[in-house]
Each structure stands twice: as C-alpha cells, then as structure tokens.
Amino acid sequence: WFLPRMPSGVVSLQNVEILLTDLLADAEYNAGYNFDSLVVPFRCVATDVTTGEPVVFTKGSMVDAIRASIAIPAVFSPAEIGREFYIDGGAVMNLPVEPLLEYKPDFIIASDVIRWTPEARNIIDVVTRTMAIVTEENRREQRKLASVVIYPNVDSFLPSSFSRAEEIVKTGEISALAAAPRIKERLAGHPLVLNRNELGHRARPIIGDVRIEGLKVTREAVARREIETKKGDTLDFKKVTADLERLQATGLFKHITHRLEFHYPNVDVVYSVVEKDYGIYGLSAFYDNVYGFAVRFEVAQGNIFGSGVRLGISMVAGEPRDWRIGITGARFFTLPFTYRLEAYWNVTRHILYDKSYDQDYLTYYLSRATGAETELGYSLGRTGYFTIGYSHRDHYHQLPTYVSENRWEIVTGPTFKLRFSNLDDLSFPNKGFDFTVNSKYGLPNATIPGSFLKLDAYLQRYFQFSNIIVLGTHLRYGLGTDSLPRAELFRLGGSALAGAKEEEFAANEFIFGRIVLAYRLFNILKNPRYPFRVELTTDIAVFDPFVWQREPLERSFVGAGLGIGTNTPVGPIRAYVGMSSTKDVNFQISVGIPPRERI
C-alpha cells in the first residue's frame, strides 16, 4: 500500500527519451560519448538543482544531457544524472552563447525565440514565460556575445505548441533566409571553412550481462520477457530501443531508462525502472437534473504480489447506489490477457410509463440487484479488443401493485463484447469511429423459464470538416428474443433520444439513428482540449421494426435537440433542450461522467 505524495512533474518525458535513444544512441557510441567528436560538436545547458548554477554538458549520454536541458520546472520531472538533479538550462541561461566561446569562433549566429505576447494557456506557457522574465538580463548579455542575432516571428506559437513543431521549424528557416544577406555582408572578405569531424564506426562489443534494476513489486520474469537483448549478443541499439518500448507498453512503470557498463571487452546492459504508485484513491461527482447528484469513491491497490492484478473497492452514493469489489488487470504475471472479476450490490431507480393504465401515467420503481461478473479479454491491435465472460444477477423490481409482472428475476449466462475505437475524445469527438457489439445469452432458471438472447450493436463515426465544424453519425440496433426479462429490456430516452422522456421506451428490438452537427465557438481557457460547442442533433428510432413487428401505440419516434457543451478539468458539461414529433419538450443538464451504469 502507499502514502500519497506530490509528483515532481505533471508531464512525462518517457516517449521523448525513447525517441532520443532511437535517434542518437549509435552516433554517441561511435563518438565515444565525447560531444566534441560528433560530426558537429555539440553543447547543451542545464541547471544544477542543488547549486542553481548552469552546467554545460560536453560528454556522456546525449540523451541524458538533452533530457536535462528540456526539464521545464514543475512541468517535467528533473533529470537525474549520476547523483545530481538537473532542470531546464533556461532557468538561468535562456540564450546560451557563452558556452561557444571555448571554440574561439570567428562568427556566432544566435536565434532568440522568446515570445512576449500576453497569451498563456497552461502551466508550460506560464513557467516558460516566468523563466524568460527572470533571465532577461542574462539574455541581453548573451546577445552582446553573438555576431548576429536572428529573431524568428513566433508570435503565433506558444511554448506548449508541441503539435505545431513543423510550422515552428519552418518559421525558423524563413527567418534564417531573411537574415542571410545581412550575415553574408558581415562575412564579406572572410574565408569560409566547413569543419566537420569524421565519425567512424566503432565495433560493437559482446554483451556480458543483462540486468534489471528498480523492481520492488513486479516479478522479474514479467519484465524480462519483454527484453530481447540477451547475454552473448552483439550490442544492438535498435534492440535496446525496442526493449524500452515494450517495457513501457506493459503499463507497469512510470519511467524506464538504460545504461551501459563497460568491462573490456564486454558490456553489461542495465535497464533501470521506476514502478508506478499502485495505490489509488479516486473521487468523482456527477449531476443531472433528472436523477440529481451522485458521488463515487474508490480505493484500489495495483500489481498485487507483482502479478499485475488490481484489487479495488468502490462506492456510489446517489443515483444509482452501488457497492462493488473486484479485481482487474491487463496481464496476469506473464499472460497477456485482460480480465475482470467483480461482485456488486446495486439499487437503481427506473421510470415506468404505462399508457394502457391512464394514458401517460408515470411512476418510479426501484430495481435491486446483487450479482457478479467475470470477463477475459485480448487486444486486437491498437484500436480493438474482445472479451468473453459470464454474468449472474439477482433482481427484485419494486413494481406498483397493479403491474402483474414477475418481480423476481435471476439473469445468468455468458457474455461477449467486441470493440474497435479510435475516437480522439470520448465526450466531444472530432474524428474517428467507434464500433461496439455486446451480446448476452440468458440461461433458463426458476424465475425465467426460457432462455433468451440479447444483441446490441452500435456504430458512430465523426468527420471534421474544419477546425470548428464536426459532423457525427450514429447507428444502433438492438435485438432480444421474446423472452427478454424486464432487467434486460432496451431502455431509450433522455439524453440518448432527443426530446424523449427518461426511459420513455422499453423494447425487445429497436433501430436508432442520429446525426450530430457541432460548431465550436471557442476554447475554454484557450485550451483546445476544452472546446465550447453548440450541437444540433436529429434522432430517429423505430421499435420492434423487423423481427417482432408488434403493434404498440407508438412504433416510431423522431426528435431533435439543441445543446451546448464542453470538456472541463472536472469532466464534460452539457445542457440541451429536445423536442419530439409529438411536441413533447425535454430539458437536461449534466456535469461530469456518470459514476456507474444503471442496472
């Protein structure tokens, strides 16, 4: 179990480190880990956390040096090299010209990319701006040491504009070309010499040993099966990089690095890992104007005995009321399967529409359920997975006395789920698709004499026509046999069916289509992750259309809705008004993510 602690940085640089290893490992080895022996001599600056002084890296691992030089305080965790910790050199020297003077250069070209416009969207922008303010005097002194200073026009970019890297590089190229005549004029009459080092190929040593450091909970066999680099192999940095990627993909570690220990004529490869904090406390809240507030609390412990198993207990107060305990995981020791085993107690309030009793008579009733579910799954590439399982639930429906239906139901049987999804956002998607199939086979028992089959297929596809306009299409089909129990009926209404009352329709079969046209007005806090959108929705649903073809009072439904919504740090916020073809009007507002499914 664990004690909560504050993180040293809010963003991980793990992917950057692996990318740098892939790009630089061969070159730095061939250079003998001496930056002056590279084709172009290299320097980078970081700040020693202990002394507050700038440190110029001239040798060692380029990956470690670059990692240290970009560790923006409070955003990225400090880089540890040896026993020292380092942060971004920009904290004390934002335009490092002085380190070049050791070369006694005839001409120095500096590029000052500090941006002074007032906009700042997040902590990266704020901290970078703070460092620029603090180091302004030093930057003025550094500019005096340069022969020419180029000022790229970066006013349209932010320090956090990582996704616009190609545009930023292009801006630098344009600025350099614009400055070329001035540079040529300054260099007139000076002979130009292109100095480049010859970087030959150093023979790769034989690996003497492969070790893993930092394992405290995870079994070594679990980590070692991800490592293809073996004792007796010739050192291959492509293999080492692939090992780092596979270790990261396990999800067990928050940081992974490697180092080489040379014992002539061999070398040891050491993988150093930092395990995740497997203890979890979770608290979330949800509100809508139909069911009110719900609060969910969870406590969990992951990677039990190094097995990858996560044990969790959760409670939901509000609607629905829910208690459950279970285990989940993405692997079991070395077996690469996902799994879930849960036991629960749930009380859900349902709405009953009985048109045969008194036109639109409406009442509420409670469904109490106790049960257990188990699932075993496997990944189908980066976007898909499937699960097979078994579900058992005991239901008691507190129906009104005039309803002559079975109040006790035992629903038990195997389940299957298939899903493929690459949506860019689950709450307010802009592009991508989501295809899901859920099925259940119910076995006969004392409360349900016959077996039943239930199938639910759902496809949604989103198209982004510009930065502000998104078109979404939804198609869903549900089919259950005639013996489908009340607990398994398809319930549609409310936010799932624009203009319909909550749970207004309960059916054995339905087909549903939706078209969503979304228009982004602006970004909350100027953050693209929090778009404020207006959405126009059109829904069409037909009940019992193909197989059963019953003759209910209403077999089809058409509705339209107009809403606004946005993502926020506390979850999505939505408000919409819907109108049906019968001129019924429905208004709903919700804040957060529903804490638990309604059973």
C-alpha positions in Angstrom: 0.0 0.0 0.0 1.2 3.6 -0.4 1.3 7.1 1.0 0.2 9.8 -1.4 3.0 12.2 -2.5 3.2 15.2 -4.8 4.6 14.5 -8.2 7.9 16.2 -9.3 6.4 17.0 -12.7 3.0 16.8 -14.3 4.1 15.6 -17.7 6.2 12.6 -18.5 9.2 12.7 -21.0 9.4 9.0 -21.3 8.4 9.0 -25.0 10.9 11.7 -25.7 13.7 9.8 -24.1 12.9 6.6 -26.1 12.8 8.7 -29.3 16.2 10.3 -28.5 17.6 6.9 -27.7 16.5 5.7 -31.1 17.9 8.7 -32.9 21.2 9.2 -31.0 22.4 6.0 -29.4 24.5 4.8 -32.4 26.0 8.3 -33.0 27.0 8.9 -29.4 28.6 5.5 -29.1 30.6 6.0 -32.3 31.8 9.3 -30.9 32.9 7.6 -27.7 30.4 9.7 -25.7 32.5 12.8 -26.4 30.4 15.6 -27.8 33.5 17.2 -29.5 33.9 14.0 -31.6 30.5 14.2 -33.1 30.2 15.3 -36.8 29.2 18.7 -35.5 30.5 19.4 -31.9 27.5 19.7 -29.5 26.8 21.6 -26.3 23.6 21.9 -24.2 23.0 23.7 -20.9 21.0 22.6 -17.8 20.6 24.0 -14.3 22.0 22.2 -11.3 19.1 22.0 -8.9 21.4 22.0 -5.8 23.6 24.9 -6.7 21.4 26.9 -9.1 24.3 27.2 -11.5 24.3 26.5 -15.2 26.0 23.3 -16.3 27.4 22.8 -19.8 27.4 19.1 -20.9 30.4 18.2 -23.0 30.4 14.4 -22.7 28.4 11.4 -21.6 25.0 10.4 -22.8 23.4 12.9 -25.2 20.0 11.5 -24.3 20.6 12.3 -20.6 22.0 15.8 -21.4 19.1 16.8 -23.7 16.6 15.3 -21.3 18.1 17.5 -18.5 18.2 20.6 -20.7 14.4 20.5 -21.5 13.2 19.6 -18.0 10.9 22.7 -17.5 10.5 23.1 -13.7 7.1 21.9 -12.3 6.2 20.6 -15.8 8.7 17.8 -16.3 10.4 16.0 -13.5 14.1 16.8 -13.0 16.7 14.6 -14.8 18.9 12.6 -12.6 22.5 12.1 -13.9 24.8 10.4 -11.5 23.7 11.6 -8.2 22.8 15.1 -9.3 19.5 16.5 -10.5 19.1 19.0 -13.3 16.3 21.1 -14.8 16.0 23.2 -17.9 19.0 25.5 -18.5 16.6 28.2 -19.4 16.0 28.8 -15.7 19.3 30.6 -15.6 20.6 31.0 -19.2 17.9 31.2 -21.9 20.2 32.1 -24.8 23.4 30.2 -24.2 26.1 31.9 -26.3 28.8 31.9 -23.8 29.5 28.1 -23.9 30.5 28.5 -27.5 33.4 30.9 -26.7 35.7 27.9 -25.8 35.9 27.2 -29.5 37.2 30.7 -30.2 34.8 31.2 -33.0 35.2 34.0 -35.6 31.4 34.4 -36.0 28.5 33.4 -33.8 24.8 33.3 -35.0 22.2 33.2 -32.2 18.5 32.6 -32.5 16.3 34.3 -29.9 12.9 32.7 -29.8 11.5 34.3 -26.7 7.8 35.3 -27.2 6.5 38.3 -25.3 2.8 38.3 -26.3 0.5 38.0 -23.2 -1.4 34.8 -24.1 -0.7 31.8 -21.9 -2.9 28.6 -21.9 -1.4 26.3 -19.4 1.4 25.7 -16.9 4.0 25.1 -19.6 3.4 28.6 -21.1 3.3 30.2 -17.6 6.5 28.6 -16.4 8.4 29.3 -19.7 7.2 33.0 -19.5 8.5 33.2 -15.9 11.9 31.9 -16.9 12.1 34.4 -19.7 11.3 37.3 -17.3 13.9 36.1 -14.7 16.6 35.6 -17.3 16.0 38.7 -19.4 19.2 40.5 -18.1 21.3 37.4 -18.8 19.8 37.1 -22.2 20.8 40.7 -23.0 24.4 40.0 -22.0 24.4 36.8 -24.1 23.1 38.7 -27.2 26.1 41.0 -27.0 28.4 38.0 -27.4 26.8 37.0 -30.7 27.8 38.4 -34.1 24.3 38.2 -35.4 21.0 37.6 -33.6 18.0 36.2 -35.5 14.5 36.8 -34.1 12.1 34.3 -35.6 8.5 35.5 -35.6 7.0 33.1 -33.1 4.1 35.3 -32.0 1.5 32.8 -33.3 3.0 29.9 -31.3 3.1 29.1 -27.6 5.8 27.2 -25.7 3.2 24.4 -25.4 2.5 24.2 -29.2 4.3 20.8 -29.5 1.9 19.6 -32.2 3.0 22.5 -34.4 6.7 21.6 -34.5 6.9 21.5 -38.3 5.4 25.0 -38.5 7.9 26.3 -35.9 10.9 24.8 -37.7 9.6 26.4 -41.0 9.4 29.8 -39.3 13.0 29.4 -38.2 14.1 28.6 -41.7 12.2 31.6 -43.1 13.9 33.9 -40.5 17.3 32.5 -41.3 16.9 33.0 -45.1 15.7 36.6 -44.4 18.9 37.2 -42.3 21.2 35.6 -44.9 22.0 38.8 -46.8 23.0 40.5 -43.5 25.2 37.6 -42.5 26.9 37.4 -45.9 27.6 41.1 -45.7 29.2 40.7 -42.3 31.3 37.8 -43.6 32.5 39.6 -46.7 36.2 39.2 -47.2 36.4 36.3 -44.6 37.4 32.9 -45.9 34.7 30.3 -45.1 35.8 26.8 -44.0 33.4 23.9 -43.4 34.8 21.9 -40.5 33.2 18.5 -39.9 34.5 15.6 -37.9 34.9 12.2 -39.4 32.7 9.9 -37.4 33.7 6.3 -38.0 32.0 3.1 -36.9 33.2 1.6 -33.6 32.9 -2.1 -33.3 30.0 -3.2 -31.0 31.0 -5.2 -28.0 29.6 -8.6 -26.9 27.0 -8.3 -24.1 28.3 -9.8 -20.9 25.1 -9.5 -18.9 21.6 -8.0 -19.0 20.2 -6.7 -15.7 17.0 -5.0 -14.5 17.1 -2.6 -11.6 14.3 -1.0 -9.6 11.9 -3.9 -9.3 10.1 -3.8 -6.0 6.7 -5.4 -6.7 6.8 -6.6 -10.3 8.2 -10.1 -10.8 11.4 -10.0 -12.7 10.1 -12.7 -15.1 7.3 -10.3 -16.2 9.8 -7.6 -17.1 12.4 -9.9 -18.6 10.0 -11.5 -21.1 9.8 -8.0 -22.8 13.6 -7.8 -23.3 15.0 -9.4 -26.4 18.6 -8.2 -25.7 20.4 -11.3 -24.5 23.7 -12.2 -22.9 26.2 -13.2 -25.6 24.6 -11.0 -28.3 26.4 -8.2 -30.1 25.2 -4.8 -28.7 22.4 -3.6 -30.9 20.8 -0.2 -30.1 17.7 -0.8 -32.2 17.0 -3.9 -30.0 17.6 -1.8 -26.8 15.2 0.8 -28.0 12.6 -1.8 -28.8 13.1 -3.3 -25.3 12.4 0.1 -23.8 9.2 0.5 -25.9 7.9 -3.0 -24.8 8.7 -2.3 -21.1 6.8 1.0 -21.4 3.8 -0.8 -23.1 3.3 -3.1 -20.1 1.9 -0.1 -18.2 3.7 -1.2 -15.0 6.4 1.5 -15.0 6.3 5.3 -14.9 9.9 5.7 -16.0 12.4 3.4 -17.9 16.0 4.1 -18.8 19.1 2.1 -19.7 22.8 2.5 -19.3 25.9 0.6 -20.5 28.6 -0.7 -18.1 31.8 -1.4 -19.9 34.0 -4.3 -18.8 36.5 -4.6 -21.6 36.0 -6.4 -23.9 32.3 -6.8 -22.9 29.5 -4.6 -21.9 26.6 -5.0 -19.5 23.2 -3.6 -20.5 21.3 -2.4 -17.4 17.6 -1.4 -17.6 16.5 0.8 -14.8 12.8 1.1 -14.0 10.7 3.1 -11.6 7.4 1.3 -10.8 4.1 3.1 -10.8 2.5 4.1 -7.5 0.0 1.3 -7.5 -2.2 2.6 -4.7 -5.2 4.6 -6.0 -7.7 6.9 -4.3 -10.4 8.2 -6.6 -13.3 10.6 -6.0 -15.7 11.9 -8.7 -19.1 13.5 -8.8 -21.9 13.7 -11.3 -25.1 15.7 -11.6 -28.0 15.9 -13.9 -31.5 17.4 -13.4 -33.3 14.1 -13.7 -31.5 12.0 -11.1 -29.7 14.6 -9.0 -26.2 14.2 -7.6 -24.1 11.0 -7.4 -20.6 10.7 -5.8 -18.2 7.8 -6.5 -15.3 6.9 -4.2 -12.8 4.2 -5.0 -9.7 2.8 -3.3 -7.5 0.3 -5.1 -4.1 -1.4 -5.0 -2.5 -2.5 -8.2 0.1 -5.1 -9.2 -0.7 -7.3 -6.2 2.4 -9.5 -5.5 3.8 -8.5 -8.8 1.1 -10.3 -10.7 -0.4 -7.3 -12.5 -3.7 -7.8 -10.6 -5.5 -4.7 -9.4 -7.8 -5.0 -6.3 -10.4 -2.3 -6.0 -13.4 -1.3 -3.8 -15.8 1.4 -4.9 -19.0 3.0 -3.6 -21.5 5.3 -5.3 -23.9 7.4 -3.2 -26.8 8.9 -5.1 -28.3 7.5 -8.2 -27.6 4.7 -8.6 -26.5 3.4 -5.3 -23.7 0.9 -5.9 -21.1 -1.1 -3.9 -18.6 -3.4 -5.6 -15.4 -5.2 -5.0 -13.3 -6.8 -7.7 -10.0 -7.5 -9.5 -8.9 -6.2 -12.9 -5.7 -6.3 -14.9 -4.1 -6.1 -18.3 -1.9 -9.1 -17.6 -1.6 -11.9 -15.1 2.1 -12.5 -14.4 3.4 -13.3 -18.0 -0.1 -14.0 -19.5 -1.1 -11.0 -21.8 -4.8 -11.2 -21.2 -7.1 -8.5 -19.7 -9.6 -9.7 -17.1 -12.2 -8.5 -14.7 -14.0 -10.2 -11.8 -16.5 -8.1 -9.7 -19.2 -8.7 -7.2 -21.7 -5.9 -6.5 -24.9 -4.6 -4.9 -26.9 -2.0 -6.9 -30.1 -0.1 -6.4 -31.3 1.8 -9.5 -34.4 3.9 -9.8 -36.3 3.3 -13.0 -39.3 5.1 -14.6 -42.4 3.2 -15.6 -44.7 4.5 -18.4 -47.9 2.6 -18.5 -50.0 4.1 -21.3 -52.6 1.3 -21.0 -53.4 2.3 -17.4 -54.0 6.0 -17.6 -52.8 7.4 -20.9 -49.3 8.7 -19.9 -49.3 7.6 -16.2 -45.8 7.7 -14.9 -44.4 6.3 -11.7 -41.0 5.3 -10.3 -39.8 1.9 -9.1 -36.6 0.6 -7.7 -34.6 -2.4 -9.0 -32.3 -4.0 -6.5 -29.6 -6.2 -7.9 -26.8 -8.3 -6.4 -24.5 -10.2 -8.7 -21.1 -11.0 -10.0 -19.4 -10.7 -13.4 -16.3 -12.0 -14.9 -14.5 -11.2 -18.2 -11.4 -12.4 -20.0 -10.2 -10.4 -23.0 -7.5 -9.9 -25.6 -6.3 -6.9 -27.5 -6.8 -6.8 -31.3 -4.1 -4.3 -32.2 -4.0 -0.7 -31.1 -7.7 0.1 -31.6 -9.6 -3.1 -30.7 -10.3 -5.8 -28.2 -12.8 -8.5 -27.3 -13.9 -10.1 -24.1 -15.8 -13.2 -23.2 -17.4 -13.6 -19.8 -20.2 -14.7 -17.5 -22.7 -12.6 -15.7 -25.1 -13.5 -12.8 -27.6 -11.1 -11.3 -30.5 -11.5 -8.9 -33.0 -8.7 -9.5 -36.0 -7.6 -7.4 -38.2 -5.0 -9.1 -40.4 -3.0 -6.6 -43.2 -2.5 -9.2 -46.6 -0.9 -8.4 -49.2 -3.3 -7.2 -51.3 -3.0 -10.4 -48.5 -4.4 -12.6 -48.8 -8.1 -12.9 -45.3 -9.0 -13.8 -42.6 -11.1 -12.3 -40.8 -9.1 -9.6 -38.0 -11.6 -9.0 -35.6 -12.2 -11.9 -32.4 -14.2 -12.0 -30.4 -13.3 -15.1 -27.5 -15.6 -15.6 -25.4 -16.6 -18.7 -22.3 -16.0 -20.9 -21.5 -12.6 -22.4 -19.4 -11.4 -25.3 -18.1 -7.9 -26.3 -16.2 -6.7 -29.3 -15.0 -3.1 -29.7 -12.9 -1.1 -32.1 -12.4 2.6 -31.5 -10.0 5.4 -32.5 -12.1 8.4 -31.4 -9.9 11.3 -30.5 -12.1 12.2 -27.5 -14.8 10.1 -25.8 -17.0 13.1 -24.7 -16.7 15.5 -27.6 -15.1 13.6 -30.5 -13.9 15.4 -33.6 -12.9 12.5 -35.7 -12.6 8.7 -35.7 -15.0 5.8 -35.2 -16.3 3.5 -32.5 -17.9 0.2 -33.2 -19.2 -1.9 -30.3 -21.0 -5.2 -30.2 -22.4 -6.6 -26.9 -24.2 -9.9 -26.6 -25.6 -12.0 -23.8 -27.2 -15.4 -23.6 -29.5 -16.0 -20.7 -29.9 -19.4 -19.2 -33.3 -20.7 -18.0 -33.9 -20.8 -14.3 -36.6 -20.9 -11.6 -37.6 -17.2 -12.3 -37.2 -17.2 -16.1 -38.4 -20.5 -17.6 -36.9 -19.9 -21.1 -33.5 -18.9 -22.4 -33.0 -15.6 -24.1 -30.5 -13.9 -26.4 -29.7 -10.2 -26.5 -27.6 -8.4 -29.1 -26.6 -4.7 -29.1 -24.5 -3.2 -32.0 -23.5 0.4 -32.0 -21.5 2.3 -34.7 -20.6 6.0 -34.5 -18.4 7.9 -37.0 -17.2 11.5 -36.7 -15.9 13.7 -39.5 -14.0 17.0 -39.0 -14.6 19.4 -41.9 -12.6 22.3 -40.4 -11.2 23.5 -37.1 -14.8 24.4 -36.0 -17.3 22.1 -37.7 -17.8 18.4 -36.9 -20.4 16.0 -38.3 -21.2 12.9 -36.3 -23.3 9.9 -37.4 -24.7 7.2 -35.1 -26.4 3.9 -35.9 -27.5 1.4 -33.3 -29.5 -1.8 -33.5 -30.7 -3.9 -30.5 -32.4 -7.3 -30.7 -33.7 -9.5 -27.9 -35.8 -12.7 -28.0 -39.4 -12.6 -26.9 -38.5 -14.0 -23.5 -36.2 -11.0 -22.7 -36.7 -10.2 -19.0 -37.5 -6.7 -17.7 -34.0 -6.3 -16.4 -32.6 -6.8 -19.9 -35.0 -4.6 -21.9 -33.5 -1.9 -24.1 -34.3 1.4 -22.4 -34.2 4.6 -24.5 -34.9 8.2 -23.7 -33.5 11.3 -22.2 -30.0 12.2 -23.5 -30.0 9.0 -25.5 -33.1 10.1 -27.5 -33.5 13.8 -28.0 -37.0 15.0 -27.0 -38.0 11.8 -25.2 -38.6 11.5 -21.5 -36.1 9.5 -19.5 -36.5 5.7 -20.1 -39.7 6.5 -22.1 -39.3 3.5 -24.3 -38.5 -0.1 -23.3 -38.4 -2.7 -26.1 -37.2 -6.1 -27.2 -36.0 -4.7 -30.5 -35.1 -1.2 -31.9 -33.1 0.6 -34.5 -31.8 4.1 -33.9 -30.1 6.7 -36.0 -28.6 10.0 -35.0 -26.9 12.9 -36.9 -25.0 15.5 -34.9 -23.7 18.8 -36.3 -21.3 20.5 -33.9 -19.9 24.0 -34.2 -17.0 25.1 -31.9 -17.5 28.6 -30.7 -14.2 28.9 -28.7 -11.9 27.0 -26.4 -12.3 27.3 -22.6 -9.2 28.8 -21.1 -7.9 28.9 -24.7 -7.2 25.2 -24.4 -8.0 23.0 -27.4 -8.9 20.2 -25.1 -11.8 22.2 -23.7 -13.8 23.2 -26.8 -17.1 25.0 -26.2 -19.5 23.6 -28.8 -23.0 24.1 -30.0 -24.6 20.8 -31.2 -27.7 20.2 -33.3 -29.0 16.7 -33.0 -31.6 14.8 -35.0 -32.8 11.3 -33.8 -34.9 8.7 -35.4 -35.9 5.4 -33.6 -38.2 2.6 -34.6 -39.2 -0.1 -32.1 -39.8 -3.8 -32.9 -39.2 -3.0 -36.6 -38.1 -6.3 -38.2 -38.4 -9.4 -36.1 -41.3 -8.8 -33.7 -43.4 -6.2 -35.7 -45.7 -5.7 -32.8 -48.5 -3.1 -32.9 -47.8 -0.8 -29.9 -49.4 2.6 -29.5 -46.2 4.2 -30.9 -43.8 2.3 -33.1 -41.5 5.1 -34.1 -40.0 8.3 -32.7 -38.5 11.4 -34.2 -36.8 14.1 -32.2 -34.4 17.0 -32.4 -32.2 18.7 -29.9 -30.1 21.8 -29.5 -27.4 21.8 -26.9 -24.1 23.3 -25.7 -21.3 21.5 -24.0 -17.6 21.5 -23.2 -14.9 19.4 -21.6 -13.5 20.8 -18.3 -11.0 19.6 -15.7 -13.9 18.1 -13.7 -15.4 16.3 -16.7 -17.9 17.2 -19.5 -20.7 19.7 -19.0 -23.8 19.5 -21.2 -27.1 21.4 -21.4 -29.6 20.7 -24.1 -33.3 21.0 -25.0 -35.0 18.4 -27.1 -38.4 18.3 -28.9 -40.1 15.2 -30.2 -42.5 14.8 -33.1 -45.4 14.7 -30.5 -44.2 18.2 -29.4 -43.0 17.0 -26.1 -40.2 19.2 -24.8 -37.3 17.8 -22.6 -34.5 19.8 -21.0 -31.5 18.2 -19.4 -28.2 19.4 -17.9 -25.4 17.2 -16.7 -21.9 17.8 -15.2 -19.3 15.1 -15.0 -19.1 11.4 -16.1 -21.8 9.1 -14.8 -20.2 7.2 -12.0 -21.7 3.8 -12.7 -24.0 2.1 -15.1 -27.7 1.9 -14.4 -28.7 -1.7 -13.9 
